């Protein structure tokens, strides 16, 4: 099994110009988001898989943030990340969905 950090390095190389979370935000990602968003078959949209994010991105960043905060379907409220701020969630949403930094979409 690949280590999460190895998979993330590979994603950075293949995704191109997407939002780049801070080191702290990447630690939050590794501690909270990886278990679902890098694991096929659990129903969560996968990091770097554009088709998983297409309809979600069309809803806009504010809707995605609301889904994270409130929870949606299998997504627990706050994604279990009680240490995440709104800025952290926005950066991680942009990263996972392959959105440029600061899009606000």
Number of C-alpha atoms within 10 A of each C-alpha: 3 6 7 15 13 9 11 17 10 11 14 15 9 10 16 10 13 16 22 18 21 12 9 11 19 20 13 20 22 15 13 18 20 17 14 18 19 20 14 11 10 12 13 18 21 20 22 20 15 15 11 15 18 13 10 14 19 11 11 13 20 13 14 22 18 14 17 21 18 13 16 13 9 11 16 14 16 20 19 15 18 10 10 18 12 12 11 19 23 23 22 25 21 24 23 25 25 22 22 16 17 11 11 11 14
